[in-house]
Amino acid sequence: MFESWDERRLGEFGECKIGLTYSPDDVVESNGTLVLRSSNIRDGRLLFEDNVYVECSVPDGATVRAGDILVCVRNGSRALIGKAAQIDSSAAGNAFGAFMAVFRSSINDYVFQLLNTDQFTRQVHRCLGATINQITNADLRSFKFLFPPENEQRKIVDILQTWDSALEKLTALSSAKKKRLRGLRSSLLLSEFRSNGQRHNWSPTRLSTVTHELTERNGKEELGRNFVMGVTKAQGVVPMREQTISRDISRYKLLPPRAFAYNPMRINVGSIAMNETSKTVLVSPDYVVFGCNPGGIEPDYVDHLRKTAWWAHYINSGGSGSVRQRTYYADLAALRLPLPDIEEQREIVAILNAAKADLSSTEEMIEAVKLQKRGLMQKLLTGEWRVNLKEVI
């Protein structure tokens, strides 16, 4: 045990409050009481998206105060249990749901840092067991941590909140850059603004005239199982889990560099991506694979176009206002788009790729700061590194 550090239960430092139970009949569109739920927590912060409002009696104990720590204690997704966010003054007064708990104490800032450690996650998982997707308020109060004297707690919090502040600023910068990239895509790809300041007529062009379907398969199994990829909206082309790969991969389709692949049943949720690597890989035989005709359309142009609201509207309406359950190449190839000549495409792509790279650099910085903070937490919250409590002259 470290000098003057004591292992104590969380419940010794504060109290846990249970959330509001309400029925579907209590839910209203707006103008009711906002109920904070697990969907309002992301990366340790409160988000006010996917909000739920109710009109019913809300006891004072089921509302949050500034400084409270909101914790998810029950959820269908085990990964969300234990996720926490701290309430600021702007969120105070809102209710919190029955699947949430609030921890309230005089050392909330320090406890909030503890609830973002791997040690807390391990204690949560031990309580969940094999089938139970819930921790109780009693569980939360029973969790044990090392607590230093209060003056050392305050110093540790000050250090870690410096990283929190940096993350908050970087996250805001990332959001602004995402918004800028969306605006540039909409403006440049749909001919509202021109890269060279001039307006020329863009020919309405079917995608079928500038792309082609690729159907070649891994017949002799020249590519092995480690080349099999899947496509996700969030990550693009990623290795497929071994348990989902068929024993026979001879029918798997080849996906060359800078070609596109998608599941015809999931393109409506954005699961389409370009192979950005320099190697040919394999995708499911059920996927649609297509490439861009040289001199017809730039692959990067298509890659940016597919991330616009205009593209999503076409995919979701099938181009004719009806919802399409499956979108095969012939369906996609019927899309008509205003298309500039290849040189202007390249100019547009250069602008959009620069904005995309700028966003990526900020997102990489966010991940680096998160990693630095996790390392600091591991050292400071366990007493492995002690802070200097002497005043610096």
N, C-alpha and C positions, 0 to 999 in steps of 0.2 A: 504494500500500500504506500502511496506517495505521501510525503510529509504534509500534513494538514488537509489532505484530500480524503473524503469519506464516501464509501459506497452507500447510497441511500435509494429508497424507493421514490418514484415520481410523486406518489400520493402524499408524501410527507411535505411537499412544497406547494400544494394547491389542491383544487377540487375539479372534478369532472362533471359536466352538465349534459343531460340527455336532450335530444332534439325534439322537434315538433312532429307529431303524428297528425296527418291530415288525409282526407279522402279525395278521390277524383272530383267529387262534386264541389269541393272547396276551391278548385283551381279556376283561375280567371285569366283572361288574355293579358290584362295589364291593370295598373292602378290599384292592385292589391298589395299585400306584404310579400316582398321578395324572400324566397326560401333558398338559402345556400345549400348546394349539394356537391357531390364529388365532381360533377362535371364543371363546377366553378373553380376547381383547383388544377393548376398546371405549373409544373416546375417550381413549386413552392410559392406561387403567387395566385391571387384571386383574379379570375376572368369573369366578366359579366356578359357571357354568351350563353345561349341555350337556357335562358332564365325561366324560372317557374314562379308564378305569383298566386297567392291564395287570399280568400276572404273568409276568415274564421278567427276565433279567439286565440290569441297567441300569448301564452304566459311569459312573464318577464324572464324566466329562466331559460326560455327557448330562443332568446335573442342574443346577439353577439355585442361585445363591447370592444372598444379600441384596445389592442394588445392581446386579446384572446387568441388562442391557438385552435384553429378548426381542424379536426382530424376525421378522415373517413374510417369508420369502424365496421361497415358492412357494405358489400358490393358483390355483384355477380362476377366481376373480374378481380381475382385475387391480387393482381398486380397493383390495384388501386387502394387496397386496404393499408392504412397507415400513412397515406399521403396527407400532407399538412400544409396549411397556409396561415399566416398571421394576419389578423384583422387590423386595418388601419382606420383612422377616424372617418374616412369617407364611406366605409362599409358598416360602421357601427349602427346598431338599431335594426338590422335585418334579422330575420329568423334563420334557423338552420334545421335541416330535416332530421328525421328519426334515425337515418343511417349514418349520421354524423355525430361527433361529440365535440365539446369545447373543453379545453383545459385552461384554467384560469389561476394565476398565481402572481406573486410579487416579482418573480424572476422569469417572466414569460420570454424575454429576449434570449436568455441563456437556454431555456428549455426548448425553444423553437430550433435552435442550432442542434441540440441533442436529437430531436425528432427527424433530422435530416441525415443521420449517420447510418452506416452499415450495421452498427450495434443495435440500433432501434429496429431496423428492418429484420434482423435475425430474431429478435425477441417477438416481433409480430408474427413471423412465420412459425415459430414454435407454438404459438397459441392457436394458429389456424388448424393444425393437424392435417389429416388427409382429406376431409370432406367439408369442414366447417369454414364458411367464408365470412367470418365475423370475429371481432375481438370485442370484449365487453369493457365497460368503464372500469370494472374491477381489474381487468387485465392491464389496462392503461396505467392505472394507479400503481400496479405491482412491479412495473418495469424498473430495473435497477441501472443506475449510472454512477460514475464517479463525479462527486461535486467538490470543487475547490472552494476556498473562502470567497465571500461575495466580492471583495475588491478584485480578486483574480478573475472571477466570472465576468465582471464588467469590462476588464481589459481584454479578455478573450473575445467577448461580444463586439467590442469596438474594432478589433482586428478583422474579424470575420464579416462584419457589416461593411467594411471597406470593399471587400470582394462582392458582397451583395449589391452595393451601390454601382460598382462597375458593371455587373451583370445586368442590372436594371437599365442602365444607359445603353449598353450594347444591344439589349433586346429591343429597346425603343428604336435604335438606329436600324436594326435589322428589319423591323416592321415598316419603317419609312422606306427602306430600300426595296422591300417587296412590293409596296404600293407603287413606287416609281417604276419598277420593272413591269408591273401589270399595266400601268398607264402607257408606257412606251410600246408594249406589245399591241395594245388596242389601237394606238394612234398610228404606228408605223406599218403594221401588217394589214390594217383595214383602210389604208390610203387617206386617213384624216390629215396626217402630216407627211411630208416627203423628206427623205434623207438629204436630197440635194437642193431643197427649196423650190423645185420646179414641179409642175403638174403635167404629167403625160397620161394618156389613156392606158389604164390597166385592162388587159383582156380578160373577160370572164373565162376561166379555164377549169375544165373538169380534172379532178385529181388523177383520173385514169390516163390522161394524156401525158402526165409528167412523172408517173410512178408505175411500177410493175410488181405483180405478185411474185413471190419466191416460194417455190414448193419443193426444192431439193432436200432430200432426206439423208440421214446418216446410214445409208444402206449397208456398207461393209463395216460399220461401227469403227470407222477410222478415228473418231473422237470418242473418248471415254466418258465415264459417268461424271467425272469432275468438271466436265464442260457443260453439264446440263444446268440451265438457268430458268428462273421464273421471272415474272414481271409484276411489280407492285407500283401503286401510285406514288408512295412516299419515297421509295429507294430506287425505282427504275429496274434495270436488269440486275438480278442478284442470284447467287447460287441457290438452287432448289434443295429443299430438305431431302436427305437420302431416303427417308421412309416414303416419300411421295413419288419417287422415280420408279418407273416400270423396270422389270427385270430385262426386258428386251428394249433396247434403245435404238434399234435400227430404223424405226419409223419416225424418230424425232427429227424435227426440221432444223436445217442449218440457218443460223442468223449471222450474216457477215457483218463486218464493221460498218457502222453508220447506216445500217438498215433498221427497220422497225418491226416490233412484234407486239401482239396483244391477244388476250383471251377474248373471243367474240362475245362472250357472255358478261364480261366485266369492263369493257371499254367505256361503258356508260358511267362508271365511277372513276374513270381516269387511269385505269391500268393499261397503259400503253407506253412504250419507251423505245428509245434509240440505243443500239449497242454502241457505247462510247469507247469501247476498248479497241485495240488494234488486232484482236484475234476473233476468228469465227467461233461461235459457241452454238449450243443446242438448246432448242425450246420444245415444249410439248407438241406432239403431232396435232393437237386440237387448236393450236394457236394459228393466227393469221400472221404471215410474214410478208413484208413488202419493202422494196427499195426505191430510191429516187433516180430518175433518168438523168444522166450527165447532161448538163446544159439546159435541162428543163426546170428543175427545182432543186434548191440547196437542201440537204438533209437538215441542217441547223434551222433553216427557214420553217420547215415542217415541224421541227421540235418545238420551236417557239409558238407556232400557230396552234398546236394542239393544247396549249396552256391558256388559250383565250376563252372568254365566255361565248364568243361566236361559235367556236368549234364545239364546245359543250352543248350548246343549243341544238346544233345539227345532229350530234350523236344521240341526244336524248329524244329528239323528235323524229329521227329517221329522215330528216329533210322534208318531210311532208306533213308534220303535225301529229303523227301516230307514234306511240311508244314502241320501239323495236326491242324484242327480247334478245336477239342475236344480231350482231353487226359483222357480216363477212366482208371480204375485200370488195366485192362488187357493190355492196351498200356504201362502203366508205369511198370508193373510187368515183361514185356519182356526185360527190360534193363539188360544188362550183365555187371557185374563189377568185377574187380579183387579183391577178398575178402580174407583177412587174417583170421586166426582162432580167436576165441572170445577173447582170452587173449591179443593178439596183438592189436585187435580192442580197447580194454580197455586202453592199453598203449597209443595208438594214441589219443584216446578221452581225456585222462588226459592232454596230451600236448596241444591239441587244446582248451580245456576248460580253461586251465590256461591262454593262450593267449587271449581268448575271455573275461575272467573276468578282465584281465589287461586293455583291451580296454574299457570295461564297466566302470571301475573305473575312467578312464580319461574322458569319456563322462559325467559321473555323476558330476565330478569336473567342467567341462565346464558349465553345467546347474546351478551349485551352484554359480559360479562366475558371470554368466549372471544375476541370481536373485539378488546377492549382488549389482551389478552395477545398476540394475533397481531401487533398493531401494535408493541407493545413488543419482541417477538422480532425483528421486521424491523429495528428501530433498533439494539437492543443487541447482537445476535449478528452484525451486519455491521460494527460500529464506527462507524455513522453517529452514534449517541449514545454518548458516553463516560461512564462512571460516575465519581463522585467518590470517590476512594479515601482521602481524608483523613478522619480521625475527627471526628465531629461533637461539639463540646464543649457 
